[in-house]
Amino acid sequence: HWGVIAKLPGLQIILASVAAGLPVLRFWCEFVSESFSTMRLSPPSLLLPVLHLLLVALASMHTMSLNVSAATAEVRLGGLFPLTNHPAGAERAAAARVAVEMINNSTSLLANVRLVLVTRDTEKSPTRGVRDTIGLLIDSTPGMFGLIGAASSDVSAAVAAVAGGFHTTQISYSSTSEALSNKQQYPFFLRTVPPDSQQGSAWGFAIRHFGWTKVGVIATSDSYGADGASKFAASAAAMGIALTATHLFPVGAPVSAVVPLVRNLRGSGARVILVNAAAGDARTFLAAARQERVFGAHDFQLLFSDGGSQPSLFTVDGVDAELADTARGALGFVPRQGCDCEVDGVPTPLRRFLDVWETLDPTVYPGAGSRQINSFAPFAADAVHAFPHALAPLLANARTPGTPLP
């Protein structure tokens, strides 16, 4: 293996320079993350074992310590959210902040421990996600106890390749790709949302319930879109549902590139079209569908995955009436957030969270001010709560992270 690995471009220099500091590691991580985008490599590739070796070497020099005997211990969490031109990401980040404040204001879970959330903007880019992760795990003092995020599956996969080298737990609030469930590849990745395998089955059951027998599929070519389409294909085959056409298009593709795919779907004989894409790309599909006169509630029934079943689908710079009309009658699928209710007289976690959320200033906490909330925002709050629940038994046994419990 070393004979093959040593022939990778520039590796000899990198291996000889690990001890020299961060710039070489930073360059190599950025090279790997760029490879995910330009070469469409699906982690783990041949590059990832090499990256893992470098990370393990450096991680031994950058570990997080927690002084459990201090009067007030500080535990830092890194937050990875798409904030630039992404209102839904800002709302999820705000929900995570609220969860941190609620935990810090309570003594029932962590006494004498203060959580600190350090947020970074991934811009929905694997490259940016890797850079942010390196900065959080290496450049921060004290170190990070864990990571919240990322949003999209491609970014989470790239982040997991780095965080795993540091044995740092990562909990995503909206990455649903089935590939991330592979514990051999992503041993430190967790999530608070169900994977696409469950969503694929839900689509199949819904389609069978309504008696539809022919379905066309269009999805983005990233791990979120392509993996979800593949899972649905398996469910459809088991349920006797015929797929008349399946098309993939790149994330961020222009409308002109999607129009021919919609035209093919329209001529495939299907009158039910499943769209598996995040909100921005779902908008692109709707714009292309309008050009091809594929309208919901007329001749076609549109189905949207959780990525496209967001209010932001129609509310970028105001409500887009044309896109809303195109999607009229569409059905959307989102993970169930929980119950805004009481059980045996005790408020559920979601009710307690929304009781606080509706009182907050939306100019400070984007999306707050009512009991309406982004589909994935409560899952971001859940991801935050998972860390103190894991930390509590460590503190109770006077142990630091990394020390096994009895």
N, C-alpha and C positions, 0 to 999 in steps of 0.2 A: 504493500500500500504506500509506503513512504517513497518507493521508487516512482510511483505515479504522481503522488501529491507534490513531490519536490520539483516536478517539471512544470507546475502551474506558474504562469508569468509572475515574476517578482516575488515569489514565495520565499526564496532563500533570503532575500533582503528583509522581508517581514519577520521571518522566524528569528533572524539574528538581531532584530531591533525591538522585540517585544519588551525587553527590559528598559529600552531607551525612553519610554513614556507613551503618552496617549496619541500624539499626532498620527503615527503609523497605524495604530489600531483604528482610529477614527476614519482614516482614509480607506482601510480595508473593509470596514463595516459599510461605509457608503458605497464602495464598489459592489459589494454583495447585494445591497438593497437596490442599487441601480440595475443590477443584473435581473432582479425579480421583474422589473418593469420592462426593460429593453429586450431581454432574452426570454421572457415569460417562463422563468424557472419556477417550479413549485417547490417550496421548502419541504423537506430538506433535499438539496442537490449536492453535487460533489463539493461545492464551495462551503457548505455549512459545517461539515466535520472540521475543516480547517479553521473556520471562524470560531467554532466551539473550543478548539485547542487554545486559540489566542485568548479567548474570553476567560477560560478557566485559569490560565496563567496569570492574567491580570486581576481576576477576581480574588485570588489569594492575597493580593496586596491591597484590595479595596473591599473591606467587609464592614457591615453595619454593626455597631455595638449599641446596646441599650442598658443604661444604668438603672437597674430596677430598684436600687436602694436610694436613689435620689428622691428629694421631696416631691418633685413633679417631673416625671419622665416625658420626653417628647418623642413621638413616633411620627415619622414623615411618610406620606403616601404620595406617589407620583400619579397625576391625573392626565390621561391622554385623550383629548377631545378635538374634533374638527370644529374650529371656531370661525375661521375666515370664510365669509359668505355662506355660513351654515347655521341658520337660526336654531335648528333642532339640536345641533351640537352644543350651542351655548346654553340651551335649556337643560340639557343633560348635565353639563358642567355645573350649572347652578344647583341642580338637585343634589349632586355630590357634595357641594359646599354646605347645603342645608343639612345633609346627613351628618357631616363632620361637626357642625355647630350643635346639632341635637345631642350627639354623643358627648361632646365636651361639656354641655350644660347638664348632663346627667351623671350621677355617681353610681347608678345601679349596675353598670357594665364594667367600666374602667375607673377605678379610684386613683387619683394622683397621676393620671396619664393624660397628656394632651395630644390630640391628633392634629397634624398639620398637612393640608393638601397643597401640593405644589403642581399647578396646572400648566400644561404645555399644549400648543396648537399644532396638531398633526397635519392640518390642511388636507386630510384624507389621502396623504401621500406616504407610501411605504418608506421612501427615502427620508422624509422629514420625521416619520415615526422612529426610525432607527437613530437618527441624530438626537432627537429629544430623549430617547431612552439612554443613550450613552451619557448625555449630559446629566440626567437624573441619577443614574447609578454610579457614575464615576466622579463627576465634578461636584456633587453635593456633599456638604458636611453639616450634620451627620448624614449617613447614608439613608437609602430608602428601605422601608420595611416591606413595601410591595407596590404594585402598579395597578391603577384602575384604567381599563381600556384595552385596546383601542375600540373605535366604533366599527369600522369596516373590517371584514375578515382578512383582506390582503395586508392591511396595516398590522393587524394583530399577529399574523403569521411572521411578518418581518421582525416585529418587536419581540416575539417569543424566541426567535433565533438568538437574539442578544440577551434577553433577560434570563433565559435558561442557563446560559453560561455562568451567570452569577447566582444560580439557584434562587432566583427572586420570583415570588408568586405574582402572577398576572391574572386579574379577573376582568373579563370584558362584560359590558352591559348590553351589547347589540351585535357582536360577531357570531353569526349563525352557521358558518361553513362547517360541514360534516368533517372535513379534513382535520379541523382543530381538535376533534375528539380523540385523535390518535395519541395515546400517552407515551408511546415509544418515541414519537417525534416531538411532542410538546408536553413534557412531563410536568411543567410548572404553569401550564395554562388552564384556567378555570373560567366559567362564565355563569351568569345568572339568568340567561335566556336559553330556551331549548334549541337544539341544532336543527338544520334544514331537513333532516330525515323525518322529524315529526311534522314539519310544515308540509313536506311533500306528501305525506300520508293524509294530512288534513285536506289538501287540495283534491286528492283522489276521492275521498269520502264525500266531499261537497259536490263534486261533479257527478258522481254516481247518484247522489241523493236527488239531484234535479233531472236525472235521466239523460244527461248529455253524453253522447258517444264519440264525438269527434272534437279534438282540441288541437289548436295550434299554439306553439310556445315560442316566445321571444325573450331573450335574457342577455345580460351583459356577460362578457367573456372572462371576468375575474372569477376568483374562487367562490364568491357569494352567488353570482348569477349562474355560472356553469354547473357548480355542484348541486345547487337547488334544482336546476332543470334536469340533471341526471337522476336525482332522487325521485323526482316526480315521474320521470319516464319509467322507472322501475315499479312505482306504485300503480301507474296507469296500466302497465302491461298485466299486472296481477289482477286488476279489476276489470279487464276487458275494455279499456278506453283506448281508442285509436288516436295516435298522434299524427296529424296530417302533415305537419312541417315543424321543424325546430331550427331557430336561427339565433346566432350569437353576434353581438356587436361590442366593440371596445368601450370601456368606460370613458365618458366624455366625448363620444363620437358626435359629429354634427348631424342635424336633421337630414341633410341630403344623403348621408350614408345609411340611414335607417329606412328611408322611404322605399327603396327596392325590396327590403325584407318584409315590410308591411304589405307591399303589393303582392308578394309571393304568398303570404299568409292569407290574404283576401281571396286569392284564386285557388287555395288548397282544398276548399270544400268545407273548412271548419267555420263555424259561426261562434265558437267560444275561443277566446284568445287569453292565454295566461302570460302575464308580464312579470318576470322576476328580475327586478332592478331596483336600485336605490332611487330616492325621490327625484334627483336631478336627471338621471337617465330615463326614468319613467315619464318625466315631462317631455323629454326628447321623443320618446315613442308616441306620446299623445299628439305632439305637433306633427309628426310624420303621419299618424293615423288620420288626422284631420285633412291633410292634403290628399290622402287616398280615400277619403269619405268612409272611413271605418269608424262609425259612431256607435257608442253604447246606447242601449234602450231602443235601438232601431233594428238593424239586421244582425248586430253582433252583441255578444255578452263578454265584457271585459272582466278579468280577474287579476288582482294585484297582490303580490307578495307583501310581506311586512315592510320591506324597504320602500315600496310605493304607496303604502296605505298610511301616509302621514299628511297632516294638514299642510305642511310646507309644499306639497305637490301643487297646490293651487294658490299659495300665498307669498310668492316671491315678488316683492315690490307691489303688494296689493293682490287682490283676487283676480286671477286670470279667467274671465268668464268663458272665453272660447274653449280653453282646456277643460274647464269644469263641465261645459256642455258636451264635449267629446266623450268624457268619461261618465256621462249620465247613466245611472243604473248599475255601475260597476260594483263588484264585491271585493272587499279587502280582507286580508288575514293579518292579525297582529297577536303577539303573545298576550295571554291574560295577565294583567298587572296584579291581580289580587282583589280582595273584597273591601270596598269602602263601607265597612259595617262594624258591628260589634258581634262577638261570639261569646255567649254566656255572660253578657254584660261587660265584656272586656274589649276595648277598641283594638282592631287589627293593626298591624304595623302600617299598612297603607293609610288607614284612617288617621292615625297619629301623625303621619307625615303630611297628609293633605290639610289637617287642621292647622299646621304651621305654614304650609305652602300658600294657602289662600290669604294669609295675613301679610305677606311680604310685598315689598315694592318691586314691581316688574322692571323698573329702571336699574335696580341693583341686582335683582335676581331674574334674568330674562325668562319670560313665560309664567312667572308667579302672579299671584293676585286673585286667583280663582281656584276652584277644584278641578278645572280642566288642566291636563298635563300631557306632554308628549308621551307617546306610547312606550318609549324606552327609558324615560327619565327615572321612574321608580326603580328600574333595574340598576341604574347607576347608583342610586341610594343604597340598594341592597348590596352592591359590590363593596361599598364603603363599610357597611355594617359587618360584612364577613370578616374583615381583618381584626377588629377588636374582639370578636367572638373567638377567633383563633388565638389571639394574644392573651386573653384573660387567663386560661389555664397555665400558660407559661409563667405569668406573673404570680399566679397563686402558688406555683411550685418553686418560686424564686429562681427561675431558669431564664436564660437568655435565648433568643432565637437561634435555631440550629442544634440545640440540646434536646435529645429525645426525652419524652415524658416517661415516667415509670409505668 
